[in-house]
Amino acid sequence: MDETIRQPIRVLIADDEAPLRDAYRHILVASDPVGIDQTLAELRARLLPKAAADAARPAAAKPGAAKTHFDATFCNDAESAVAAVREALAAGRPFAVAFIDMRMPPGPDGVWAAGRIRDLDPAIEIVICTAYADVDAGEIAGLVPPEEKLSYLQKPFHPGEIRQMALSLASKWRAENRILKLAYFDTLTGLPNREQLRNRMASAIAAAEQRRQSLAVLYLDLDNFKRVNDTLGHAHGDQLLCTVAAVIRHSLRSSDLISADVASDGRGGQIARLGGDEFIVILPNLQSIEDAGRVAARLVADVKKPIRLGDHSLVITPSIGIAVYPRDGADAESLLRHADLAMYFAKRAAPGSYEFFAAGMNDGALRRFAIEEKLHGALERGEFSLQFQPQFDVQSGAIAGMEALLRWDSPELGSVPPIAFIPVAEQTGLILPIGEWVLRNACLQARVWREDGLPPVRMAVNVSGRQFMLKEFPDLVAAVIADTGIDPQLLELEITESVVMQDEDASARAFAQLKRLGVGLAIDDFGTGYSSFGRLRNFSVNRLKIDRSFLTSLVECNDDQAIAKALIAMTRSLRISVTAEGVENFPQLAFLQEQQCNEAQGYLLSHPLQPVDALALLRRAAAAAETGRTARLRALVS
């Protein structure tokens, strides 16, 4: 049986006559039906003697009948009845039914009380009780709408009338509450859902506008929640969501920055669950915008404490975005959208942190959403192309290799830089088919150049982290080599240092498989991932590519010079080739030549080239093969 069915029915009685209040008490609270009938018989005799004489026949109690318990509150005037309803709502224990006497002199009458009570609690069932026949039900319904939640009871009444009316109306009230709960509350956590949140935000914004105050909306999202569902199962995921909801409630109650009406709301009235692992917190009556940040910091600290789920202890972090009314929006939709954007920026910058919304986020987020939308189908529509940047032998001036670089030209967005769309492709998984396309077409281009009679040139291809960590990746590389007919020794795969360091054991296994295919392996952006040279022995790499950040201030900064010298010297001692990226001026090139760096690439030597321009460059390189280094570089770079 539903727990709510077994709970006592909360009933309010408002009548100015003590004998009538006693009658209600006997009917709803006392257990002596004979005593009830005797009390009512006396009331009938006093109010309507003639009618009462015929009706006053005591009824025998039926043993064994199921009893419904009532929790009744009694008031002797209209104003105290209104106050009782207000207190019940504040305590989270609303009345189901209110029996209100029509006339309660010398103060306001029952219709006045019913109207005020309806304003406070639209769900309550109201019964107007009167001994007079001249009551205009239509007029009263207009003052106390809606009409379907307003009933009438003629005095004098039979005990069964009161009891049955209380039972029927309470059953109706409970059924409506259950329907409302399903419509407006999350069935898992019991928190308000998205629809109820919008209603409460609208009320909070209206109150803030009237009082000329600020309010904050906190958008909370759990980091890596999907991993919990995938590894522990959805039952543990649901348990985690319920636990987090309880933690948020407790954190808000414990905060001295939260107003009393929020902190005391045991039902979490200022918290909502949007769905999945997303929660919303409304902070009304802000004294300062900084207070919202302090509450967010407290939520982050409380939520990321270890949570016990069965045999597992989890640490989960929340990312929170904050939007403030009226600075960041004047309506619920704007505040929710801006808080969501701020949360996205917090998650991207540092999971387990919070960010306030800033106007610049809007432009960036809209651009990101547009990129994600147009990226879907871009491969099928043929919007991708490859450019090739030469890698020069520093000592001889010859072209040692070509690095294939992905380019995207969208009809709607124009030329989208890789730094803008590659992270989106990584996050959406689109990088897998795109990466295979790059690998295959780069190998085809290398074969075309070879078939044109040009000297063999190494083709370098960047590999994404998601691609590299797939167990099937070495098999894909083998298939592409077989399909395109490229000499595997002319293919070099570049993997960033940070990807390699994520899982060194898995990286070492993948490197070993790829080496057996005969391809070259390079670690890109070396020096940014804090790996040690000793670990390089585990990977059998052919080349390190020094990150361009070390060359930016190479001439002015002695520290960068020292680091670059050490990197080049140690790679030489390990018999690993080194390529310097981002060479943009002659002093940098002279430094690399002096330190006997193997190769260099950068805008000083050549920008990325279209295939036709790369072909022309390779032909010039073949023609200048017999000249000296300076003449060769001059012929190629000009």
Secondary structure, 3 states (H helix, E strand, C coil): CCHHHHCCEEEEEECCCHHHHHHHHHHHCCCCHHHHHHHHHHHHHHHCHHHHHHHCCCCCCCCCCCCCCEEEEEECCHHHHHHHHHHHHHCCCCCCEEEEECCCCCCCCHHHHHHHHHHHCCCCEEEEEECCCCCCHHHHHHHCCCHHHEEEEECCCCHHHHHHHHHHHHHHHHHHHHHHHHHHECCCCCCECHHHHHHHHHHHHHHHHHHCCEEEEEEEEECCHHHHHHHHCHHHHHHHHHHHHHHHHHHHHHCCCCCHHHHCCCCCCCEEEEECCEEEEEEEEECCHHHHHHHHHHHHHHHCCCEEECCEEECCCEEEEEEEECCCCCCHHHHHHHHHHHHHHHHHHCCCCEEECCHHHHHHHHHHHHHHHHHCCCCCCCCEEEEEEEEEECCCCCEEEEEEEEEEEECCCEEECHHHHHHHHHHHCCHHHHHHHHHHHHHHHHHHHHHCCCCCCEEEEECCHHHHCCCCHHHHHHHHHHHHCCCHHHEEEEEEHHHHHHCHHHHHHHHHHHHHHCCEEEEEEECCCCCCHHHHCCCCCCEEEECCHHHHCCCCCHHHHHHHHHHHHHHHHCCCEEEECCCCCHHHHHHHHHCCCCEECCCCCCCCECHHHHHHHHHHHHHCCCCCHHHHHHHHHC
